[in-house]
Amino acid sequence: MYDFQATHFRGHVDIISGGFPCQPFSQAGRRKGAKDDRYLFPETIRIIKEARPEWSVLENVTGLFTILQPDSLSEMEIKAIELFCEDGEQPATNTIIRLKRQVIGNIISEIG
C-alpha cells in the first residue's frame, strides 16, 4: 500500500470503498493509534487525495475520533462513547450521532 500510486486513476474512478485496519482505533483493541504497525489511515487519505473519486466509502470505527482528535472530547462525550462501545444493544444517542458526523466532517476536511 505504501508504494501504490493512485494518481493515474484520477478521473477514471467513481468510488473508492475500503476499510483500513480498525485495530489501532477499536475500543476492543489496544488503541495504539499511529504507534500501531497497522495504522493505515494516512495512506487511505493519501490514496483518496491522489485518485480524487466522486465518492469514498470508509468504515467508521467507534473510537476513530478519540484517536484522531483526542483532546477535542469532553468527559461526558468520552463516557457516552464508552457506554455505546460496551453495549451492542445501546441505541445511538444524540452525542454519538453528532460525534459520528464530526468524524465524517474531519475526514472530508483532511481530504480537501
N, C-alpha and C positions, 0 to 999 in steps of 0.2 A: 504494500500500500504506500510505503514511503517513497518508492521510486515511480509510482504511477503518475503520469501526467495527463490531466483531463482537458487541457486547453484545446486540443484538436477536436474535441466533441462539442465545443461551443457552437451554438446554432443548429446542432443536429440532435440534441437530446431534449425531450419534452419533460421527463421526470427522472429524478434520482430518488430511489427508495432504499433505505437501509437502516441497519441497526448497528451502531458502534457498540463495542462491548460495554455492558452495563455494570460489571463488577466494580470498577473504580468509583461508581456513584451509588450503587444499590444500598438500601438500608440493611439488606441481608448480608452484604459483603463487608470487607474491611474498610471501605471508603477512603482509599489512599489518594484518590483523585489523580493529579498529574504525576504523582510518585509511583503509580501503578504501571507496570510494563504494558498493560492492555489499554492504557489511556489513549484512545484514537480520536477523541472529539476534535482536536485541532486539525487532524488530517481529513476528517469528514468535512469540516468547514472549508478547508483548502480546496478539496475536490469540487465542492459545490461552487465556490468562487470561480474556479477555473472553467468549469463546464457551463455555468450560468443557465441551468434548466428553467423551464417555465414553473415547475413545481418541484419541491423537495419534501419527502415524507420521511421523518425520522422518529424513532422510538422515544417517547417521553418517559424516561425512567424516574420514578419517585426518588428524590434525593439528588437529582441532577442540579437543581438550582442551588441547593445548600453547599455543593462543592464549587460550582462556578462563581457564585457570589455569596460567600459565607457570612459576610458582615452586614448584609442587607436585610436580614430577617430578625424580627422581634422574638422575644421569648415565647409569646403566645403562638406565633406562626410556627416556630420550631416544635412546640408541643402538639399543635394540630397535625403537622406532618408526621410526627412520631406515632400518634394515635391512628392516623389514616394508614400508615405502613404496617402497624402491628395487627390490625383487624381487617381482614379481607372483606368483611361484610359492612364495614364502616362506610356510610354514604359520604360523598364528597361535599364538604361544607363550602360556603362562600369563600373562605380563606384558601382552601385547597384549589378551587376553581380559579381564583384570582392569581395564585402562585403559578399554576399551570400556564395561564395566559401570559404571565410575566416571563416565564421560561421561553415560550414561543417568541415573544417580542424581542427578548435579548438575542436569541439565535438569529432572527431576521436582521437585527441591527448589526450583528457581527458579520453576517454575510454581505451586508451592504447592498 
